[in-house]
Amino acid sequence: MQRYQQSAAGMSEQQRASTEQRLAQKQQQLQALQQSSGNELATEESEEMKKIYDRVEEYLKKISEERGYRMVLTYQRGNSAILYGDSTLDITTQVVEGLNEAYEAEKAKTTEKKEEKKK
């Protein structure tokens, strides 16, 4: 590109157009290569991180069984997470059922109030 910029003044218009076209093609090829390499690197990084997480999870299961841990937490300001949890501690179903019951009760009260106002 620098060589073209230095010698462009001495070129004919056809030479400049041809050179600019070649440079544009090379730039597109370079961008495609850069994107391909970036995607490949991201895939490799993802695969390696999965291996690390799998090993950590395997170790946490082992140590949890040995020491009787039911849950292992990690903490980072603004981003806490459970690294390992005994599935018997999962209360999702009970929480959803409780929320649904509370919603139905609230909905029933609202309906009762509306009917009382009509009377």
N, C-alpha and C positions, 0 to 999 in steps of 0.2 A: 504494500500500500504506500509506504514511504517512497519507494523507488518510483512508483507511478506518479506520485505527487511532485517529485523532483523533475521528472522528465515529461510530464503532461504538456507543458508549454511547447515543446518541440515536436509533438506528435500531430498527425493529421486528425481530423474529426473522426474519421473511420477507425483509426488506430485507437483513439481514446475510447470510443464506444465499445470496440471489441475488448479492450483491456478492462474497462469498467464492468462489462458483462462477465468476463472471466473472474474478476475479483468478487462480484456478487455471488457467482456460483460457488466459489471457494468459501465465502462467508457462510452461505447456506449449508455447505457440507460441514464446516466447522461447527456451526450451531447444532446440526443434527448429531454429530459425533459427541458434542458436549452434552446434549440431552440424553443420548443413549448411555453415555458413561455415567451420568448422574443417576439415571434410573437403575442401572446395574449396581452402582454403589449403594443406593437406597435398598435394593432387594437383598444384597449381601449383608448390609447392616441389620436389616429386619430379621434375617435368618440367624445371624449370630446372637442378636438380642433374645430371640426365642430360645435358643440353646441355653443361654445364661439363665433366663427366667425358669426354664424347665428344671435346670439343675438346682436352683435356689428353692423352688417349690418342692422338689424331691427331698432335699435336705431338711426343709422345714417340716414336712410330713414326718420324716424319721425322728427328728429331735422332739417334735410334739408328742409322738407316741411314747418315746422314752421318758419324757419328763412330765407327761400328763397335761400338756398345754392344750387348750381348746381353741385358742385364737392367737395369732401373731400379728401385731400391728406395726406399721411404719409411720413415722411422722415427719413431715416436712412442712414448714409454715405455709398454710394455704392449700396444702395437698396431703391430707392424711389418707391412708388406705389400709385395707386388710390384706396381708400377704398370704395368710393361711387361716381358714376358719373351719371348725368342725361343722359339718352340714346339719347336725342336730340343733345347732344354735340359730339356724335360719328361721326367722319369724315372719317372713314376707307374707305367707298365706294368712296368718293370724292378723297381721296389720291391715291387709287388704279387706278381709272380712269385717274387722272392726270399723274401718273407714266407711265401708258400704253400709253397715248397720247404723252408724252415726248419721250418714247422709239420709238414709231412709227415714230415720226418726225425725230429723230436722225437716225433711220434706213433708212428713205427715203433720207436724206442728204447723207449718206454713199453710197447708191445705185447710186444717181445722180453723185457723185464724181467719182465713178468707171466707169460709162458710159462716162463721160467727158474725162477721161484718155484714154479710148479705141478709141476715135475719133481722 
